[in-house]
Structures are given as structure tokens and as C-alpha cells.
Amino acid sequence: MSNRYAVILAAGQGTRMKSKLYKVLHPVCGKPMVQHVVDQVKKLDIKDIVTIIGHGAEKVRAQLGDESLYALQEKQLGTAHAVMQAASMLEGKEGTTIVVCGDTPLIKAETMEALFKEHVEAKAKASILTAKIDNPAGYGRIVRNESGFVEKIVEHKDATEEERKINEINTGTYCFDNQALFEALKNVSNDNVQGEYYLPDVIEILKKQGEIVTAYQTEDLDETLGVNDRVALAEAERIMRGRINEAQMRNGVTIIDPQNSYIEADVQIGPDTVIHPGTILKGETVIGADCIIGPHSEIANCHVGDETVIRQSAAYNSSIGSHVNIGPFAHIRPDSAIADEVKIGNFVEIKKAVFGQGSKASHLSYIGDAEVGSDVNIGCGSITVNYDGKNKYLTKIEDHVFIGCNSNLVAPVTIGEGAYVAAGSTVTKNVPGNALAIARAHQVNKENYVEKLNIKK
């Protein structure tokens, strides 16, 4: 098989997005549009990927890194002009080049592979990815000859009444013989109202040279969607979310209400896990088997073990073990490590904390900058006082400790193994193992004091 190359057009500013964020960096299901395109292209046997960048160039480079080579289009003078910028890297090389837009996040590797196959089998110099559409108004029509090859692409404004009845349209993705492409680009003119160089003109040039131009028609019109504004962005999000949810369900995940479950592209979920409505799973989250997630939970960049329950809670950038019970209304903040069989209950906030196996913080507590051992019970309303207004300090709670309700542990402090802290204590000094710490004022009862307050009843 000859070498394959890819040119990704990602230089347009995207003014219709009305955003300071460069168009192809707008996310669809948590991943920038251009990253979706590159991820699919990488599934093909591609020798070099060249991304044409313009506005926001450095941000695109930062996103894609070394996954691509780059060519700068300083002035946006049309699609043919954009491809010309790759000449220094691709011109003269034998092989086949696919040209795809960076704002088509729904395009699939399988479809691009089918376009390559059609191109090779037809011995074509150019091949066009097409689709059928019920209302083709505004799109370039594909006019085929009696042999089924492409005779021409005719724009809507230039089409005859008969040609306007054609509902096979140009999607803007092409395969070319690489050498023929760059030779033809030299002859593309900008003699048009916009003064720009258009890639479909290459098709016309090759046809005039007597070359074969063919087309592959995708059955999935959705994947050809180009995102030019927020409306199309939302539509791409809806379609991508449907694809992701369907794939998860076919892999054994139960999603109670797919239309109200939001799972990003790189999330992995084990079989027999149940996702309840309102759940948002983001980033590189991995969830094990037999879990219950939601309703109304947000989990981002977390690794969750098997048979864990997370209800009405939020968790970010943390590891959560197996047989863990979180929520409702708990908050797992970044850099937390929760071991197996832990319970984090109602209105408990965890931040940069380690919880050992079997430990519990069941209600209304804040545990931050802490190392909590195994089989620890943290009573309702307990707080690790980690901040003195300038610096953060560590609280260490060793194995088998019991922290009574409404306790303040003023860091830096260590509660030794097996120790007890009496309810209502404010602990400012280390507690030895197996000791009972009582740090509260003695109770004083003043008899008949209420009568002196003279409160009207």
C-alpha cells in the first residue's frame, strides 16, 4: 500500500461562534473538535498528519502537540490556499492524501477508510466524500456520469433546475493523489467574488486533464456536520453523546435515561454499572463494574473501583476504591485517595486527603490536607483545621481512631492509633495512641439565670 498523508484544515477564525476561543478548540463531549478529527485520522495508516493553522495557532499546537506537523496559513484565502501551505512537507511525495476539516468532529475513521478504498479501487486522482440530504439547498451537488464517476461539482447558485434536484452533496472531505493535488493547486485561480482559492476547483482541473474522479457516499449524514456556530456545536454534542451512550450500553452499562446522561469521549465504564439521570462523567474517568452512579453526580478525572455507589455528589481528580459509598451531597475535591469500603456521607467535603480501608465520615464534616488511617470513625461536624491564614498543615489520624462529634483538629496534629477524641473537643496537641483526648471547657450551670434576662414570653 502506498503512503498515506492527511491534511487537516484548522486555520479559520470561526467568527460565527462569537467567541474568544478559537473555533476548532471548542469542545464536543469534553474534547476539542480538532482533537476528535486527529484521533480518528490516527486510526488510519497515515504516515504524516499536517494541520493547517492560522488564528489561535499556538493554542492548537499546544492541544495536538507532536501528534501532527503544522503549516501556518497567515491569511485565510480559501481551502485550496490552505492546502497549499502544506507543500513544503508533502509536495512531490508519492501516495494518497486525505483532506478533512478540523470542524467536523463527528467524522469516523471507518468512513475515511472507505473513501481511501474507493479511491484506490477506482484508480482515481481525486475522490470526494458525499452524502444524501433531503434538502440540499445551498450545498454543492455531485453530478455523476453514466459510469458512476464524478463529472463535476456544481454549486447551488450555478446549478440548473435539473441539477438542483440532485440530493447527493459534497461534504468537504477529499482524497487525492498527492502529486496530482499539488500540481493542480498551482493552477487554481482566485477569480471569484471572494477572491479566494477553492479546493473543489482542483476537481475541475483534474477532470479537464481526463483524470478519474470518484466519490464515496456515506450513509451517515450526521458525521459530515461542520460546526460553524453554537447551534451546530450543540447539535454535534447531541449526536456525539448519543454515540457514546450507545457504545457504553452495548458494552454492558445500564443508562437509565440516555438523553439526560452526559458521558465524555474518553470515559471508561465497567459492565453492570448503572448510570442514573443527571450524571456527568468527564475527562479520563474510569469506573469499575457493578457501580451505581447518580442521580445527579459529576465525576471528572477519577478512577473508581467496583461495586461503589456515588449518589448526588461531585468528585474530581481523585482515586476512589471498591465497595465505597459516597453521598448524597458529598464533595470529593482533587488529590484525594479513598480506599476500599470507605463511607463518605451527607454533606462531607474531602480535599487532598487519604482515607484508609473501612474508615467513615458519615455526616457534615470537612477533612482537608489529612491522612486518615483504616477503620477510623469521624463523627458528625468534625473539621480538620488545616489553614492558619497563610499556610496549610497536615492532620494525621492513625488506624482505629474514634473522633467524637463536633471536634476540631487543629493542624499540624497527629491522633495516635486507637485513640479517642471526645465530642466537642478542639485538639491542638498530638494525642498518644489509645488515649482519650478531652479538650473543652468545663460545663457551668447558672441556676435561674433565664429569669434575669427579662425576656417577654
C-alpha positions as CSV (number, residue, x, y, z in Angstrom):
1,M,0.0,0.0,0.0
2,S,1.3,3.5,-0.9
3,N,2.0,6.1,1.7
4,R,-1.0,7.9,3.1
5,Y,-1.0,11.6,4.3
6,A,-3.6,13.7,5.9
7,V,-4.1,17.5,5.8
8,I,-6.4,18.9,8.4
9,L,-7.9,22.3,7.7
10,A,-7.9,24.2,11.0
11,A,-7.0,27.8,10.2
12,G,-10.4,29.5,10.1
13,Q,-11.2,32.0,12.8
14,G,-14.8,31.0,13.3
15,T,-16.3,34.4,13.7
16,R,-19.9,33.0,13.8
17,M,-19.0,31.3,17.0
18,K,-18.8,34.8,18.6
19,S,-16.1,33.5,21.0
20,K,-12.6,34.4,22.1
21,L,-11.9,30.6,21.9
22,Y,-10.5,29.5,18.5
23,K,-13.2,27.6,16.6
24,V,-11.7,24.1,16.3
25,L,-10.8,24.2,20.0
26,H,-14.5,24.3,21.1
27,P,-15.2,21.0,22.9
28,V,-17.6,18.4,21.9
29,C,-18.3,15.9,24.7
30,G,-15.2,17.2,26.5
31,K,-12.7,17.1,23.7
32,P,-11.8,19.9,21.2
33,M,-13.3,19.4,17.7
34,V,-9.9,19.2,16.1
35,Q,-8.8,16.6,18.6
36,H,-11.7,14.4,17.6
37,V,-10.7,14.6,14.0
38,V,-7.0,13.9,14.7
39,D,-8.0,10.9,16.9
40,Q,-10.0,9.4,14.0
41,V,-7.3,10.1,11.4
42,K,-4.7,8.4,13.7
43,K,-6.7,5.2,13.5
44,L,-5.8,5.0,9.8
45,D,-2.4,4.0,8.4
46,I,-1.2,7.6,8.0
47,K,2.5,8.5,7.5
48,D,2.2,12.2,8.2
49,I,-0.6,14.5,9.5
50,V,-0.2,18.1,8.6
51,T,-2.6,20.6,10.4
52,I,-3.1,23.9,8.7
53,I,-3.2,26.5,11.5
54,G,-3.9,30.3,11.5
55,H,-5.9,32.1,14.2
56,G,-5.0,30.7,17.6
57,A,-2.1,28.7,16.1
58,E,-0.2,28.3,19.3
59,K,-3.2,27.0,21.2
60,V,-3.8,24.4,18.5
61,R,-0.2,23.3,18.7
62,A,-0.5,23.1,22.5
63,Q,-3.6,20.9,22.1
64,L,-2.3,18.5,19.5
65,G,1.4,18.5,20.4
66,D,3.6,16.1,18.4
67,E,0.5,14.2,17.0
68,S,0.8,16.5,14.0
69,L,3.1,18.6,11.8
70,Y,2.0,22.2,11.3
71,A,1.8,24.7,8.5
72,L,0.8,28.3,9.0
73,Q,-1.8,30.0,6.8
74,E,-1.3,33.6,7.8
75,K,-4.1,34.9,5.6
76,Q,-7.2,32.9,5.1
77,L,-7.6,32.9,1.4
78,G,-9.7,29.7,0.9
79,T,-9.4,26.0,1.2
80,A,-7.1,25.5,-1.7
81,H,-4.8,28.1,-0.4
82,A,-4.8,26.4,3.0
83,V,-3.7,23.1,1.5
84,M,-1.0,24.9,-0.5
85,Q,0.6,25.7,2.9
86,A,1.5,22.0,3.3
87,A,3.5,22.0,0.0
88,S,6.9,22.2,1.8
89,M,6.1,19.0,3.6
90,L,4.1,17.0,1.1
91,E,4.7,18.2,-2.5
92,G,6.3,15.6,-4.8
93,K,5.7,12.7,-2.5
94,E,4.1,9.6,-3.9
95,G,0.9,8.5,-2.1
96,T,-2.6,9.4,-1.3
97,T,-3.6,12.5,0.8
98,I,-6.9,12.9,2.6
99,V,-8.1,16.5,3.3
100,V,-10.5,16.9,6.2
101,C,-11.9,19.9,8.0
102,G,-11.0,20.4,11.7
103,D,-14.5,21.5,12.5
104,T,-16.1,18.1,11.6
105,P,-15.8,16.3,14.9
106,L,-18.3,13.5,14.0
107,I,-16.3,12.1,11.1
108,K,-15.4,8.4,11.6
109,A,-12.2,6.6,10.8
110,E,-14.3,3.8,9.1
111,T,-15.7,6.3,6.7
112,M,-12.4,7.8,5.8
113,E,-11.0,4.3,5.3
114,A,-13.9,3.5,2.9
115,L,-13.1,6.7,1.0
116,F,-9.4,5.6,0.7
117,K,-10.6,2.2,-0.6
118,E,-12.9,3.7,-3.2
119,H,-10.1,6.0,-4.3
120,V,-7.6,3.1,-4.8
121,E,-10.1,0.7,-6.4
122,A,-11.3,3.3,-8.9
123,K,-7.6,4.3,-9.7
124,A,-8.8,7.9,-9.2
125,K,-6.8,11.0,-8.9
126,A,-9.4,12.5,-6.6
127,S,-12.3,11.1,-4.6
128,I,-15.0,13.0,-2.8
129,L,-16.8,12.1,0.4
130,T,-20.5,12.7,-0.3
131,A,-23.8,12.3,1.5
132,K,-27.5,12.4,0.6
133,I,-29.7,15.1,2.1
134,D,-33.4,15.7,1.9
135,N,-33.0,19.4,1.4
136,P,-29.7,20.1,-0.5
137,A,-30.3,23.8,-0.9
138,G,-27.0,25.7,-0.5
139,Y,-24.8,22.7,-1.0
140,G,-22.5,21.8,-3.9
141,R,-24.2,19.0,-5.9
142,I,-22.3,15.9,-7.2
143,V,-23.0,15.3,-10.9
144,R,-22.1,11.8,-11.9
145,N,-21.7,10.4,-15.4
146,E,-23.1,7.2,-16.8
147,S,-20.1,5.2,-15.4
148,G,-20.9,6.5,-11.9
149,F,-17.8,8.6,-11.7
150,V,-17.9,12.3,-10.8
151,E,-18.4,14.6,-13.8
152,K,-18.4,17.8,-11.7
153,I,-19.3,19.5,-8.5
154,V,-21.8,22.3,-9.2
155,E,-22.5,24.9,-6.6
156,H,-26.2,25.6,-5.8
157,K,-26.2,29.1,-7.3
158,D,-24.7,27.8,-10.5
159,A,-26.9,24.7,-10.8
160,T,-29.6,24.2,-13.4
161,E,-33.1,23.3,-12.4
162,E,-32.3,19.6,-13.2
163,E,-29.0,19.7,-11.2
164,R,-30.8,21.3,-8.2
165,K,-32.9,18.1,-7.9
166,I,-29.8,16.1,-7.1
167,N,-29.6,15.4,-3.4
168,E,-26.0,14.0,-3.3
169,I,-23.8,16.7,-1.9
170,N,-20.1,17.5,-1.4
171,T,-19.2,17.2,2.3
172,G,-15.8,18.9,2.0
173,T,-13.7,15.8,2.7
174,Y,-11.5,14.5,-0.2
175,C,-8.8,12.0,-1.1
176,F,-6.2,13.0,-3.7
177,D,-3.2,11.5,-5.5
178,N,-0.7,13.6,-3.6
179,Q,1.5,14.6,-6.5
180,A,-1.6,15.4,-8.7
181,L,-3.0,17.5,-5.9
182,F,-0.1,19.8,-5.5
183,E,0.4,20.1,-9.3
184,A,-3.3,21.1,-9.7
185,L,-3.1,23.6,-6.8
186,K,-0.6,25.6,-8.8
187,N,-3.4,26.2,-11.4
188,V,-6.2,27.1,-9.0
189,S,-7.4,30.7,-9.6
190,N,-8.9,33.2,-7.3
191,D,-11.0,34.8,-10.0
192,N,-14.2,34.9,-8.0
193,V,-16.3,37.3,-5.9
194,Q,-14.5,36.4,-2.7
195,G,-11.0,36.5,-4.3
196,E,-10.2,33.1,-2.7
197,Y,-8.7,29.8,-3.8
198,Y,-11.2,26.9,-3.5
199,L,-10.3,23.2,-3.2
200,P,-13.2,22.0,-5.4
201,D,-11.5,23.8,-8.3
202,V,-8.8,21.0,-8.1
203,I,-11.6,18.5,-9.1
204,E,-12.4,20.6,-12.2
205,I,-8.7,20.9,-13.2
206,L,-8.2,17.1,-12.9
207,K,-11.4,16.4,-14.9
208,K,-10.1,18.7,-17.7
209,Q,-6.9,16.6,-17.7
210,G,-9.0,13.5,-18.3
211,E,-8.4,12.0,-14.9
212,I,-10.8,9.8,-13.0
213,V,-12.7,11.5,-10.1
214,T,-14.9,9.3,-7.9
215,A,-17.0,9.6,-4.8
216,Y,-17.9,7.6,-1.8
217,Q,-21.3,8.2,-0.3
218,T,-21.6,7.9,3.5
219,E,-24.8,6.5,4.9
220,D,-24.5,8.7,8.0
221,L,-25.2,12.3,7.1
222,D,-24.6,13.3,10.8
223,E,-20.8,12.7,10.6
224,T,-20.4,15.3,7.9
225,L,-21.7,18.1,10.1
226,G,-19.4,21.1,10.0
227,V,-19.6,23.3,13.1
228,N,-19.7,27.0,12.3
229,D,-21.8,28.3,15.2
230,R,-23.1,27.5,18.7
231,V,-26.3,25.9,17.3
232,A,-24.3,23.4,15.2
233,L,-22.0,22.9,18.2
234,A,-25.0,21.8,20.3
235,E,-26.2,19.5,17.6
236,A,-22.7,17.9,17.3
237,E,-22.7,17.5,21.1
238,R,-26.1,15.8,21.0
239,I,-25.1,13.4,18.2
240,M,-21.7,12.5,19.8
241,R,-23.4,12.0,23.2
242,G,-25.8,9.6,21.6
243,R,-22.9,7.6,20.0
244,I,-21.0,7.5,23.3
245,N,-24.0,6.4,25.3
246,E,-24.9,3.7,22.8
247,A,-21.4,2.3,22.8
248,Q,-21.4,2.2,26.6
249,M,-24.8,0.4,26.7
250,R,-23.7,-2.1,24.1
251,N,-20.7,-2.8,26.4
252,G,-22.9,-3.7,29.3
253,V,-23.6,-0.4,31.0
254,T,-27.1,0.4,32.1
255,I,-28.0,4.0,31.4
256,I,-31.5,4.7,32.8
257,D,-32.1,7.9,30.7
258,P,-29.5,8.3,27.9
259,Q,-30.9,11.7,27.0
260,N,-30.1,13.0,30.4
261,S,-26.7,11.4,31.0
262,Y,-23.6,13.2,29.9
263,I,-20.5,10.9,29.3
264,E,-17.4,12.3,27.6
265,A,-15.5,10.6,24.9
266,D,-12.6,9.1,26.9
267,V,-14.6,7.8,29.9
268,Q,-14.4,4.1,30.6
269,I,-17.2,2.2,32.4
270,G,-17.3,-1.4,33.5
271,P,-20.2,-3.9,32.9
272,D,-23.3,-3.9,35.0
273,T,-22.7,-0.4,36.3
274,V,-25.9,1.7,36.4
275,I,-25.9,5.3,35.4
276,H,-28.8,7.3,36.8
277,P,-30.2,10.5,35.2
278,G,-28.4,13.8,35.6
279,T,-25.0,12.2,35.8
280,I,-22.0,13.9,34.2
281,L,-18.8,11.8,33.7
282,K,-15.8,13.8,32.4
283,G,-12.2,13.6,31.3
284,E,-10.3,10.4,31.8
285,T,-12.6,8.9,34.4
286,V,-12.6,5.2,34.8
287,I,-15.5,3.5,36.6
288,G,-15.4,-0.2,37.5
289,A,-18.1,-2.9,37.3
290,D,-21.3,-3.1,39.3
291,C,-21.3,0.5,40.4
292,I,-24.3,2.8,40.9
293,I,-23.6,6.4,39.8
294,G,-26.1,9.2,40.3
295,P,-28.6,10.5,40.1
296,H,-27.1,14.0,39.6
297,S,-23.5,13.2,40.2
298,E,-20.5,14.8,38.5
299,I,-17.2,12.8,38.3
300,A,-14.2,14.2,36.5
301,N,-10.8,12.5,36.0
302,C,-11.4,10.0,38.8
303,H,-10.6,6.3,39.0
304,V,-13.4,4.4,40.7
305,G,-13.3,0.7,41.7
306,D,-16.0,-1.9,41.6
307,E,-19.3,-2.0,43.4
308,T,-19.1,1.6,44.5
309,V,-22.1,3.9,45.0
310,I,-21.9,7.6,44.3
311,R,-25.2,9.5,44.7
312,Q,-25.9,13.2,44.2
313,S,-22.2,14.0,44.7
314,A,-19.2,15.5,43.0
315,A,-15.7,14.1,42.7
316,Y,-12.6,15.5,40.9
317,N,-9.1,14.3,40.1
318,S,-9.1,11.6,42.8
319,S,-9.0,7.8,43.3
320,I,-11.9,6.0,44.8
321,G,-11.8,2.3,45.8
322,S,-14.2,-0.6,45.6
323,H,-17.3,-1.0,47.8
324,V,-17.2,2.7,48.7
325,N,-20.4,4.6,49.5
326,I,-20.4,8.3,48.7
327,G,-23.2,10.8,49.2
328,P,-25.7,12.1,49.0
329,F,-24.3,15.6,48.6
330,A,-20.7,14.8,49.2
331,H,-17.8,16.7,47.6
332,I,-14.5,14.8,46.8
333,R,-12.0,17.5,45.8
334,P,-8.8,17.0,43.9
335,D,-5.9,14.8,45.1
336,S,-7.9,12.6,47.4
337,A,-7.3,8.9,47.7
338,I,-10.2,6.9,49.1
339,A,-9.5,3.2,49.8
340,D,-12.0,0.3,49.7
341,E,-15.1,0.1,51.9
342,V,-15.0,3.7,52.9
343,K,-18.1,5.8,53.6
344,I,-18.3,9.5,52.8
345,G,-21.7,10.6,53.8
346,N,-24.1,13.5,53.7
347,F,-22.5,17.0,53.2
348,V,-19.0,15.8,53.8
349,E,-16.2,17.5,51.9
350,I,-12.8,15.8,51.3
351,K,-9.8,17.7,50.0
352,K,-6.3,16.3,49.4
353,A,-7.0,13.6,51.9
354,V,-6.2,9.9,52.2
355,F,-8.8,7.6,53.7
356,G,-7.7,4.1,54.7
357,Q,-9.8,1.0,54.3
358,G,-13.1,0.9,56.1
359,S,-13.0,4.4,57.5
360,K,-16.1,6.6,57.8
361,A,-17.0,10.3,57.7
362,S,-20.8,10.0,57.6
363,H,-22.1,13.5,58.1
364,L,-21.4,17.2,57.8
365,S,-17.6,17.2,58.0
366,Y,-14.6,18.8,56.3
367,I,-11.5,16.7,56.0
368,G,-8.7,18.5,54.2
369,D,-5.0,18.0,54.0
370,A,-5.3,14.8,56.0
371,E,-4.0,11.3,56.3
372,V,-6.8,9.1,57.7
373,G,-5.9,5.5,58.6
374,S,-8.0,2.4,58.4
375,D,-11.2,1.7,60.4
376,V,-11.4,5.3,61.6
377,N,-14.8,6.8,62.6
378,I,-15.1,10.6,62.2
379,G,-18.1,12.0,63.9
380,C,-20.7,14.4,62.7
381,G,-19.5,18.0,62.3
382,S,-15.8,17.3,62.6
383,I,-13.2,19.5,60.9
384,T,-9.5,19.3,60.2
385,V,-8.5,22.9,60.8
386,N,-5.8,23.0,58.1
387,Y,-5.3,26.7,57.3
388,D,-3.9,29.4,59.6
389,G,-4.5,32.2,57.1
390,K,-1.1,31.8,55.5
391,N,-0.1,28.1,55.3
392,K,-1.8,24.7,55.0
393,Y,-0.9,22.0,57.5
394,L,-1.4,18.2,57.7
395,T,-3.6,16.3,60.1
396,K,-2.7,12.6,60.7
397,I,-5.3,10.3,62.1
398,E,-3.9,6.8,62.6
399,D,-5.8,3.4,62.4
400,H,-8.8,2.6,64.6
401,V,-9.3,6.2,65.9
402,F,-12.7,7.4,67.0
403,I,-13.3,11.2,66.6
404,G,-16.4,12.4,68.5
405,C,-18.9,14.7,67.0
406,N,-18.2,18.4,66.6
407,S,-14.4,18.1,67.0
408,N,-11.8,20.5,65.6
409,L,-8.4,19.0,64.9
410,V,-6.0,22.0,64.6
411,A,-3.2,21.1,62.2
412,P,-0.4,20.2,62.4
413,V,-1.6,17.4,64.7
414,T,-1.4,13.6,65.0
415,I,-4.1,11.4,66.6
416,G,-2.3,8.2,67.6
417,E,-3.6,4.7,66.8
418,G,-6.6,3.6,68.7
419,A,-7.1,7.0,70.4
420,Y,-10.5,8.6,71.2
421,V,-11.3,12.3,70.9
422,A,-14.3,13.3,73.0
423,A,-17.2,15.1,71.3
424,G,-16.9,18.9,71.2
425,S,-13.1,18.9,71.6
426,T,-10.7,21.4,69.9
427,V,-7.4,19.4,69.7
428,T,-4.3,21.5,69.3
429,K,-1.7,18.9,70.6
430,N,-0.8,15.4,69.5
431,V,-2.9,12.6,71.0
432,P,-1.0,9.4,72.0
433,G,-2.2,6.0,70.9
434,N,-5.1,4.6,72.9
435,A,-5.5,7.8,74.8
436,L,-8.8,9.8,75.4
437,A,-8.4,13.5,74.4
438,I,-10.9,15.9,76.0
439,A,-10.3,19.5,75.0
440,R,-13.3,21.5,76.0
441,A,-14.3,24.0,78.8
442,H,-15.9,22.6,82.0
443,Q,-19.7,22.9,81.9
444,V,-21.1,25.6,84.2
445,N,-24.9,25.7,85.0
446,K,-26.2,29.0,86.4
447,E,-29.5,28.4,88.3
448,N,-32.5,30.6,87.5
449,Y,-30.4,32.7,85.1
450,V,-33.1,32.9,82.5
451,E,-35.4,34.9,84.8
452,K,-32.7,37.7,84.9
453,L,-32.8,38.1,81.1
454,N,-36.3,39.6,81.4
455,I,-37.4,38.1,78.0
456,K,-41.0,38.6,77.3
457,K,-42.8,35.4,76.6
